[in-house]
């Protein structure tokens, strides 16, 4: 229409947000809580998430964070050192006391993740339901998201209810499996 009135070709430009985005999901479901201190599923999830968040911000990406412990944890997308410090302070305070499975959380928060974002999800278990996982991957891929899952075997950690365990008991249990 504008071309017809001007007698020449015109270029229509749309601005797209090209700011790289990084979304971090942590599995804070109490069902997969195991180990204590530095040798716990929570510690591994927090350390891994912190490392990725730090790296993403250093590369100039905006980050957002989702988790579900006793409360819903949502930190909207933002960038820079101040935002990173906010994310890290929340990560440090996380507890593995949630009731919502990671895949459910990711499905609930799908619309909050920008199209084309890089999404990293840390699961405290490798026993995720295959059909739900595949469905979730399809949903995120439809939004052109790059999706990465890191899954731990919570059975490789000493169960909390049997701590403190003797080294001989741990060795015996490993030999039996």
ZILIN-V198674 format. One record per residue. RES is the residue in one letter. PHI is phi in whole degrees, 0 to 359 (* if undefined). OMEGA is omega in whole degrees, -180 to 180 (* if undefined). Layout:
RES;PHI;OMEGA  RES;PHI;OMEGA
//
This chain:
X;*;180  X;294;180  X;295;-178  X;296;-178  X;282;-175  X;264;-179  X;76;178  X;215;179  X;288;176  X;235;179  X;247;178  X;260;-178  X;248;173  X;242;180  X;269;177  X;243;177  X;286;-179  X;260;179  X;295;178  X;301;-179  X;237;180  X;226;179  X;249;-178  X;242;176  X;242;178  X;242;178  X;277;-180  X;248;180  X;287;-178  X;297;-177  X;302;-176  X;251;179  X;284;178  X;206;180  X;79;178  X;221;176  X;57;-178  X;287;179  X;249;-180  X;228;178  X;299;179  X;300;-179  X;299;180  X;296;180  X;295;-179  X;296;180  X;298;-180  X;295;178  X;297;178  X;299;-180  X;299;-180  X;292;179  X;299;180  X;300;-179  X;297;-179  X;299;-180  X;294;178  X;300;179  X;271;176  X;88;-179  X;274;172  X;271;-177  X;238;172  X;222;-173  X;225;178  X;227;175  X;200;-180  X;212;173  X;258;176  X;286;-180  X;221;177  X;280;-179  X;244;179  X;224;173  X;244;-177  X;295;-177  X;299;178  X;195;-177  X;226;177  X;89;-176  X;296;-179  X;297;179  X;294;178  X;301;179  X;298;177  X;297;179  X;299;-178  X;297;180  X;294;177  X;288;179  X;302;-179  X;298;-178  X;274;-178  X;293;175  X;234;180  X;271;-175  X;230;-178  X;276;179  X;245;-176  X;266;178  X;296;-178  X;305;-177  X;296;176  X;295;178  X;301;-179  X;295;178  X;291;179  X;297;-175  X;261;-177  X;307;-176  X;291;180  X;280;-180  X;270;-179  X;296;175  X;301;179  X;83;-178  X;286;169  X;268;-176  X;240;177  X;243;-180  X;235;179  X;252;-179  X;253;178  X;276;178  X;218;173  X;259;-178  X;260;178  X;286;179  X;298;-174  X;301;-178  X;294;177  X;293;179  X;297;180  X;298;178  X;299;180  X;294;178  X;301;179  X;298;180  X;299;-179  X;289;178  X;295;177  X;297;177  X;265;179  X;62;178  X;275;172  X;266;-171  X;247;179  X;233;177  X;245;171  X;241;-177  X;241;177  X;251;174  X;263;-176  X;296;176  X;291;179  X;280;177  X;255;178  X;292;178  X;301;-177  X;300;-176  X;293;180  X;249;179  X;272;-1  X;277;-179  X;258;176  X;279;180  X;302;-180  X;295;178  X;293;179  X;295;179  X;299;-179  X;297;180  X;296;179  X;295;180  X;293;-178  X;285;-178  X;262;*
//
